[in-house]
């Protein structure tokens, strides 16, 4: 199995599982984050490959590169940009970091240290 097939399978599975939450999230911030993470991936993966930190098996990749990073490497950046906000939404915020709809911080629980 090539890396791109594995990446597509994982991204599709994550999308199917996360679809109810993804529908509630705004798309532009997710796209903006994915774009920035892909740019960082292109730059830093190229540097890491150039200095020999890791090597890709040519039989496992498509051979399409952005700068020096194989196309398959960008799946991880996309997954992080999309599914970390999904996890954040599903798991919710703790009472100490949540705020009221009017922007004021939530009151501390009785007896809780500040």
Residue pairs with C-beta under 8 A, 6 or more apart in sequence:
2 59
2 60
2 61
2 62
2 72
3 56
3 60
3 61
3 70
3 72
4 61
4 62
4 71
4 72
7 72
7 75
8 75
10 75
10 79
11 75
11 78
11 79
14 79
14 82
14 83
15 22
15 82
18 82
18 83
18 86
21 86
21 89
21 90
22 82
22 86
24 89
25 85
25 86
25 89
29 85
30 81
30 82
30 85
33 81
33 85
34 77
34 78
34 81
34 82
36 81
37 77
37 78
37 80
37 81
38 74
38 77
38 78
40 77
41 69
41 73
41 74
41 76
41 77
42 66
42 67
42 69
42 74
43 67
45 67
45 68
45 69
45 70
45 73
46 67
46 68
46 69
48 54
49 55
49 56
49 68
49 69
50 68
56 70
56 72
61 70
61 71
61 72
62 70
62 71
62 72
63 70
64 70
64 71
65 71
66 74
92 98
95 106
95 109
96 106
96 108
98 106
99 105
99 106
100 106
108 114
